[in-house]
Amino acid sequence: MKTRELPLSALRAFAIAAQWKNLGNAAQELGVTHGAISRQIGKLEQWIGRDLFTRQGRQLVLTPTGELLASKIGNSLTEMIGACTEVAGTGQRHIVTIEAPTTFAMYWILPKLKEFEARIPETEISLTTRMTNEIHDGPLSDIVITRGPGFDRRLQSYDKFILFYEDLCLLAAPSFVRSAKISKARDVLRQQIVGSVTRPTDWPGWLSEAGLRGEHIRFRHVFDHLFIAMHCVRDGIGTIVAPRNIFNSGPGSSSAGFRPVLPNIHFRGAPYVVHHRPSDRRVIGKLVKLIETFSE
């Protein structure tokens, strides 16, 4: 196969359509009509001799051939964009997109955002959030951080590393710690207890670690997401099991928002995994290395 035979426009149209799983959205991103995208994909399917998409109801789904081609083309386009950006001029600011769970973004990324941009001044960070285990339909970000391995199959083409594992312990507001009479684990059961629907195993895990497996918990408040529950805890409502290495509440921490309660009782939770495009030539590589330093 010769280079001049490659249908480059059709390949680009397919790559964008594969990211969106929607021809209308792909057409909007490329500034063309829905029909133009459809014709380009048809041209590519005819050239390859295989179907790249199939329809399941109203949903557009990649065939096995389409999935293989999408992963290969996606990486190639990323490399080409990176190369063009690199030679376009050293004074140009680079936009790096990061996607992360909402709680992690609020309490771990945002406090470090100024330092990221100060240490890599040519970088502009665009941060989007999602709920844990939620899969976005749109294009993937340059860096995707997940709690656990991540469920988006498109991440299989990304490089990845474990940033850290959650260090789970009891956290509370400083005012609550001062007023509550907690000297042993069983004292906690008489306090105001806060929980999160999205993390049903945290409290049972702490009770097990504290030697109180099977004890009944009477929750004062249960919220649908951890970041809402932590706002409540910060206001002194009660205590919660949460990762202190996200909320900056490890031993010796100067954080004003939360304090550990019985800090010697703690256990390991889920890993936070950083997935990133396999490119070290762009500024994204510098940012990934900087993120790694914060886990050490």
N, C-alpha and C positions, 0 to 999 in steps of 0.2 A: 504494500500500500504506500503510495507516494503522498508527500505533504500537500501537493497541489490538489489532491483529490478530496481532502478533508472538507466537509461542509461546516465551516467554522460558525457561521450564523446559526445553523440548526443545532450545533452542539451547545452553543451558549443559551439558546432558547430552551433546550432540554434541561440544562443544568439548573436554570432558574425555576422552571416548572417542577423539577424534582424536589427542590427545596421547599416550595410552597405547597405542593400537591394540589395546586389549583391554577388553572390556565388563566383565569381572570386576573388574579393577583400577580402572576408572572408577567402578563401583558402590561399591567400598570407599572411594574418595576422597570420594564424595558422601554416603556413609552410607545408601545405598538398596540394593535387591536388583538382581540381574542382570536379572531380568525387567522391572523398572521402567525401567532404562536402555534395554533393547531396545524397550520400548513407546514411550518418548519419541522415540527415533531413528526408529522407524516412523512416528510421528505427524508428525515433521518432514519425512521423505521424502514422505509423502502430501501435506503442505501445499505443499512445493516442486514436487512432481511429477517428481522425479528420484531415482535411487539415490545414496546418499552413501558407502556401503561396499560392497565385494564380498569374497568369501572366496576365497583361494587356498590350498587344502588346509585347514589349521587356522588359517591366519593371516588376520587382518582387515586389509584394504587399502582405502585411500581411493580413490574414483573421481576423475577429473579435477574433477568438480563438487564433490566432497567436499573435495579439496585446496584449491580456491579458497575455498570457504566457511570452511574451518578457518583459513586464514591471515587472513581478514578478521575473523572472530569472535575469534580469539586476540588480535589487536591491540586490539580493542574491549574485551574483558574486562580486559586489562592496564591500559588507560586507566581503566576504571571502578574497578578495585581500587586503582589509584594515587590517584584522586580521593578515594575513600572514606578511604583511609589518611591522606591529606594533611589532611583536615578532621576527623579523629577526635581530634586533640589533639597539640599540639606536644611534649609530654613523652613521647610513645610512641616506643619503640625500633623501628626498621625492620630487618627481616631481609632481607638481600640474599644471594641464592644465586649462587655462582661455581663453574663447572666448568672444570677445566683438566687438561692432561696431567700425569701423576704427577711426572715429573722437574721440570717447570716449577713445579708447585705447591710441591714440597719446597724447591727452591733459589732461587726468585725470589719467590713470593708469601709463603710463611711468614715469611721474615726481615723482610718489610715489614708484616706483619699488625698489629703493635702500633701502627705509625705510621698505618696506615689508620684504625684505631679511635680513635686519639688525635685525629686531625685531623677525623674525622667521628664524634663521640661518640654520636650518635643511631643509629648503624649497628651491627648485629650481623651479622657475615659468616659464612655457612654454606658451607664449602668441600667440594666433592666432586672426586674424581680419576678419571681413566680413562687407558687406554693411548692413545698417539697413533693416530689414525684409527679408534678404537673409537667406535661409535655406540650411545648409550644408548636403551633402549626407553621409559624413563619421561619425565615432563614436562621440558622444557628449563629450565635455570637462567636467572636474570635476566641474567647475564653468562657467556658461553661463550668460552674462550680455546682456540684451536687452533693447532697447528703446520701451516702451510699453510692453504689456504682452508677446510678442514672439509668433511666428506662428508655431513653430516646435512641433508637437503633442507629441513627445518623452519627452518634458519638463514637461508634466503632472505628471510624477513620481518624479520630483525633488521638494525639499523644496524651498521656495522663500520668498523674502521680498523686499519692495520698498527701494532703496538706497536713492533717493531724486527725487523731481520734478524739471524740468528745470526752472530756473529763467531767463526769456527772457527779454533782454533790448538791446538798441543800443550799439554796441562796435566799437571802431576804434583804430588806432595806436596813441600813444602819440603825434607824430608830426602832425597828422591830427587834433586831438583835439585842439592843440595849435593854428593852423592856421585857422581852420574853425570858422566862426562867427555864432555860434548856441546858442541862448539864449531861444528859445521857439520851440515847436514841429514843427510848420510850416516852420521854417528855414531849417529843415532837407530836405524838398522836393527840395530845391535849391542846395543840395550838391550831390556829386558823391555817388550813391547808388549801393550796391553790393548785389546779391541774389544767392540762390542755388536752383536748380531744385528739389532736394529731400525734400525741406522744403517750399512748396508753401504757407503755411498759416502763416508763421512767420511775414512777413511785414504787411499783412492785420490785423493780431492780434495786432501789435504795433500801427498801425494807429487808430484802434478802441479804444485802451486804451488811446491814446493821444487826442481823440476827433476829429479825422480826418477821420472817417469812410467814405469810398467811394472816397477818394482823389486818383487821378491817380499817379502812381509811374513810373518814367522814370529811368530804370536801366542803369547804366554805364557798368556793367559787370554782367553776370549770368553764374555760373559754375554748372557742373553736380553734384558735391558733396561739402558738407560743408567744409571739411578739405582743399580743394583746395581754396575755397572762403576765408577762414580765412587766408591762406597764403598770398593772395592778399591784404587783409585788413591790415595785419601786416606790409606790405610794404608801407602803407600809401595811397593806391589807393582810399579808400572811407570808408563808414560806412555800417554796417550790423546788422540785428537783430539776436542775438545768445544767448545761455545760458551762463551767466557770471559765474555760479557756476561750469561749466566745464572748462572755459578758465581762471579761477582764477582772475576774474575781479570784484569781489564784492566790497562793500564799504570798504575802507581802505586797499585794496589789494596792494601789492608791485610788482605785476606782471609787467614786462617790455614790454610785448608783446601787451597788449590791455588795453584800458581805457573805462569806461562807458561814454556814452553821454546822458545827461538828465536822470541820473540814477533813479530819482523818478518815471519815466514812465517805468513800467515793469509789466509782467504778467506771470502766471504759464503755463508751457508747459507740455510735456509728462513726465511720470515717467521713471526712469531707474530702472529696476528690476533685482535683483541678484537671479539666479536659481542655486542651488547647490545640489550635491548628499546628501541624508539624512544620513550623518555619522558624528558624533562628536568625534569619537575615533581616527581618522586620523588627520594629520596635516592640512588637508583641513578645519577642523572645526576651528582651530586657525586662519587661513587666513580669513575665512568668518567673524569671530568676529572682526578681525582687519579692514576689509573693512567696517564693520558697524560703527566703531568708526569715520571713515572719513566722515560719513554722518551727524554726530551730530554737 
